[in-house]
């Protein structure tokens, strides 16, 4: 059938995080995104860190947050080693205008 309308692709986010006595790290990965630039915001307790803007590749954008200097040198956004509080974190994907397009909260390992 010609003229079919494709279903809109929903934006989703996958948040993964890990907290140890001397390290915090997390990733916030968005998919189903329209072309454009996005940033991620990671929150835990009273802590919040925003990533720089980056272009979506295909329909995905991936953001890393880490307290390890090596990973920060490789592009992860720097967070404190005790950033993750009570083993819980929230990750959000924001569009270039600051609108939240997807968000999820998870328990960290």
N, C-alpha and C positions, 0 to 999 in steps of 0.2 A: 504494500500500500504506500503510495507516494504521499509526501506531506506529513509523515508521522512526526509527532513531537516527542523528542527525547526527554526522558524524565530528568529533572534537575538533580545534580549530584550533591549529596549532603556533605557538609564539612564535618570532619571528625578529628579528634585529637587523641593521641595515645601518650600517656605520661608514665614514665618509669623513673624510679629513684632508688637511691641506696644511701644509707647513713651508717658510718662506723664511728668509733671513738675519735678518729683523727681525719675523717673525710666525709664530705657530702658531695653527691653528684646526681644529676637528673638529666633526662632528655624529654623534650616536648616535641612531638612529631605530628604535624597536621597533614591531612589528605582530603581529597575532594575539593581542593581550593581552586578558585578562579585565578586566571593569570594576574599577576601583580606582586606587590611587596607585602611582607608580613613580618611581624615580630612576635616573640613569645614572652610571656610573663610567668615567672615561677614564684609561688608564694608558699610559705610554711610558717605557722605561728605569726609573729609580727614581722617576719622577714619577707622582702619582696625584691626581685631582680628582673630587670627588663633586658632583653637581648637587643642587639642592633637590628635594623631592618635588613631583610634579604629577599631576593626574588624567589618566587615559587618555581620549582623545576618540575615541569609537567603539571600535575595537580598536587604536588607535595612540597612541604618545607620542614626541615629538621633543625632543631636547636638543642645545643648541649650546654649544660651548666656544670661547673666543677670547681672544687677547691684545690685540686692538684695542679701545681704550676705547669707541669708538662702538658697536661690537657688544655690548660688556658693558653699556652703558647701555640697550640695546634688549633685554636679557634673557639674553644668553649668560653662562655661568659663566666667571669670569675665570681664565685660565691664563697662565703666563709666556710671553714670546715665544720662549724656547728650550725649551718644555715637551716638544716632540716630539723624541725621541732616535733616531738612526739610521734616520729615515724610517719608523718602525714605531709603530703604536698599537693598543691593545686597548680595545674598548668593551663594556660589559656593562649590561644592564637588570636592576635589582633591584626586587623587590616591596617593599611597605611593611614587611615583616618582615626585609628584608635578604637574602632568598634570590635567587640569580642565576637568572633565567628564560631569558636568552639572552645569548650572548657571541660575539664574533668579533674576530680580529686581522687587520690589513690593512697594506699598504705605502702610505705617504703619497705624495702628489704633491710 
